[in-house]
Amino acid sequence: MPEEDAWFYTPGWQEKLAKAKDDVAEGRTRTFESMDDMFADLETER
């Protein structure tokens, strides 16, 4: 494995990946009509 890819296998990143997979499996996702809509939604989440 290339050294620059090692971050992917760190425990912290693997936890985030598992949470994301759970979110998708449970339907906790959103779709947007455009990238502008997605970015506007991200701004309101902060």
PAVO-32282 format. One record per atom (N, C-alpha, C): atom name; residue in three letters; x, y, z. Coordinates in Angstrom, 1 decimal, always signed. Example, Ala and Ser with C-alpha at 12.3 -4.5 7.8 and 13.67 -1.06 7.14 Angstrom:
<pts>
N,Ala,+13.2,-5.7,+7.8;
CA,Ala,+12.3,-4.5,+7.8;
C,Ala,+13.2,-3.3,+7.8;
N,Ser,+12.8,-2.2,+7.1;
CA,Ser,+13.7,-1.1,+7.1;
C,Ser,+12.9,+0.0,+7.9;
</pts>
This chain:
<pts>
N,Met,+0.8,-1.2,+0.0;
CA,Met,+0.0,+0.0,+0.0;
C,Met,+0.9,+1.2,+0.0;
N,Pro,+0.6,+2.2,-0.9;
CA,Pro,+1.4,+3.4,-0.9;
C,Pro,+1.2,+4.2,+0.5;
N,Glu,+2.3,+4.7,+0.9;
CA,Glu,+2.3,+5.4,+2.2;
C,Glu,+1.2,+6.5,+2.3;
N,Glu,+1.0,+7.2,+1.1;
CA,Glu,+0.0,+8.3,+1.1;
C,Glu,-1.4,+7.8,+1.3;
N,Asp,-1.7,+6.5,+1.2;
CA,Asp,-3.0,+6.0,+1.4;
C,Asp,-3.2,+5.4,+2.8;
N,Ala,-2.2,+5.5,+3.6;
CA,Ala,-2.3,+4.8,+4.9;
C,Ala,-3.4,+5.5,+5.8;
N,Trp,-3.7,+6.7,+5.6;
CA,Trp,-4.8,+7.4,+6.4;
C,Trp,-6.1,+6.7,+6.3;
N,Phe,-6.4,+6.1,+5.2;
CA,Phe,-7.7,+5.4,+4.9;
C,Phe,-7.9,+4.3,+5.9;
N,Tyr,-6.8,+3.7,+6.4;
CA,Tyr,-6.9,+2.5,+7.3;
C,Tyr,-6.8,+2.9,+8.8;
N,Thr,-6.7,+4.1,+9.1;
CA,Thr,-6.6,+4.5,+10.5;
C,Thr,-8.0,+4.3,+11.2;
N,Pro,-8.0,+4.0,+12.5;
CA,Pro,-9.2,+3.7,+13.2;
C,Pro,-10.2,+4.8,+13.1;
N,Gly,-9.8,+6.0,+13.2;
CA,Gly,-10.7,+7.1,+13.1;
C,Gly,-11.4,+7.2,+11.8;
N,Trp,-10.7,+7.0,+10.7;
CA,Trp,-11.3,+7.1,+9.3;
C,Trp,-12.2,+5.9,+9.1;
N,Gln,-11.8,+4.7,+9.6;
CA,Gln,-12.7,+3.5,+9.5;
C,Gln,-14.0,+3.7,+10.2;
N,Glu,-14.0,+4.4,+11.4;
CA,Glu,-15.2,+4.7,+12.1;
C,Glu,-16.1,+5.6,+11.3;
N,Lys,-15.5,+6.6,+10.7;
CA,Lys,-16.3,+7.5,+9.9;
C,Lys,-16.9,+6.8,+8.7;
N,Leu,-16.2,+6.0,+8.1;
CA,Leu,-16.7,+5.2,+6.9;
C,Leu,-17.8,+4.3,+7.3;
N,Ala,-17.7,+3.6,+8.5;
CA,Ala,-18.8,+2.7,+9.0;
C,Ala,-20.0,+3.5,+9.3;
N,Lys,-19.9,+4.7,+9.9;
CA,Lys,-21.0,+5.6,+10.1;
C,Lys,-21.7,+6.0,+8.9;
N,Ala,-20.9,+6.4,+7.9;
CA,Ala,-21.5,+6.8,+6.6;
C,Ala,-22.2,+5.6,+5.9;
N,Lys,-21.7,+4.4,+6.0;
CA,Lys,-22.4,+3.3,+5.4;
C,Lys,-23.7,+3.0,+6.2;
N,Asp,-23.7,+3.2,+7.5;
CA,Asp,-24.9,+3.0,+8.3;
C,Asp,-25.9,+4.1,+7.9;
N,Asp,-25.5,+5.3,+7.7;
CA,Asp,-26.4,+6.4,+7.3;
C,Asp,-27.1,+6.1,+6.0;
N,Val,-26.3,+5.6,+5.0;
CA,Val,-26.9,+5.2,+3.7;
C,Val,-27.9,+4.1,+3.8;
N,Ala,-27.5,+3.1,+4.6;
CA,Ala,-28.4,+1.9,+4.8;
C,Ala,-29.7,+2.3,+5.4;
N,Glu,-29.6,+3.2,+6.3;
CA,Glu,-30.8,+3.6,+7.1;
C,Glu,-31.6,+4.8,+6.4;
N,Gly,-31.1,+5.2,+5.2;
CA,Gly,-31.9,+6.2,+4.4;
C,Gly,-31.6,+7.6,+4.9;
N,Arg,-30.6,+7.8,+5.7;
CA,Arg,-30.3,+9.2,+6.2;
C,Arg,-29.4,+9.9,+5.1;
N,Thr,-30.0,+10.1,+4.0;
CA,Thr,-29.3,+10.8,+2.9;
C,Thr,-30.2,+11.8,+2.3;
N,Arg,-29.7,+12.7,+1.5;
CA,Arg,-30.5,+13.7,+0.8;
C,Arg,-30.0,+13.8,-0.6;
N,Thr,-30.9,+14.2,-1.5;
CA,Thr,-30.5,+14.5,-2.9;
C,Thr,-30.8,+15.9,-3.2;
N,Phe,-30.1,+16.5,-4.2;
CA,Phe,-30.3,+17.9,-4.5;
C,Phe,-30.4,+18.0,-6.1;
N,Glu,-31.1,+19.1,-6.5;
CA,Glu,-31.3,+19.3,-7.9;
C,Glu,-30.0,+19.9,-8.5;
N,Ser,-29.2,+20.5,-7.7;
CA,Ser,-28.0,+21.1,-8.3;
C,Ser,-26.9,+21.2,-7.2;
N,Met,-25.7,+21.4,-7.6;
CA,Met,-24.6,+21.6,-6.7;
C,Met,-24.8,+22.9,-5.8;
N,Asp,-25.4,+23.9,-6.5;
CA,Asp,-25.7,+25.1,-5.7;
C,Asp,-26.7,+24.8,-4.6;
N,Asp,-27.7,+24.0,-4.8;
CA,Asp,-28.6,+23.6,-3.8;
C,Asp,-27.9,+22.9,-2.6;
N,Met,-27.0,+22.0,-3.0;
CA,Met,-26.3,+21.2,-2.0;
C,Met,-25.4,+22.1,-1.2;
N,Phe,-24.7,+23.0,-1.8;
CA,Phe,-23.8,+23.9,-1.0;
C,Phe,-24.7,+24.9,-0.1;
N,Ala,-25.8,+25.3,-0.6;
CA,Ala,-26.7,+26.1,+0.2;
C,Ala,-27.2,+25.4,+1.4;
N,Asp,-27.5,+24.1,+1.3;
CA,Asp,-27.9,+23.3,+2.4;
C,Asp,-26.7,+23.1,+3.4;
N,Leu,-25.5,+22.9,+2.9;
CA,Leu,-24.4,+22.7,+3.8;
C,Leu,-24.2,+24.0,+4.6;
N,Glu,-24.4,+25.1,+4.0;
CA,Glu,-24.2,+26.4,+4.7;
C,Glu,-25.2,+26.5,+5.9;
N,Thr,-26.4,+26.0,+5.7;
CA,Thr,-27.5,+26.1,+6.7;
C,Thr,-27.2,+25.1,+7.8;
N,Glu,-26.4,+24.1,+7.6;
CA,Glu,-26.1,+23.1,+8.6;
C,Glu,-25.1,+23.6,+9.7;
N,Arg,-24.4,+24.6,+9.4;
CA,Arg,-23.3,+25.1,+10.3;
C,Arg,-23.8,+25.9,+11.4;
</pts>
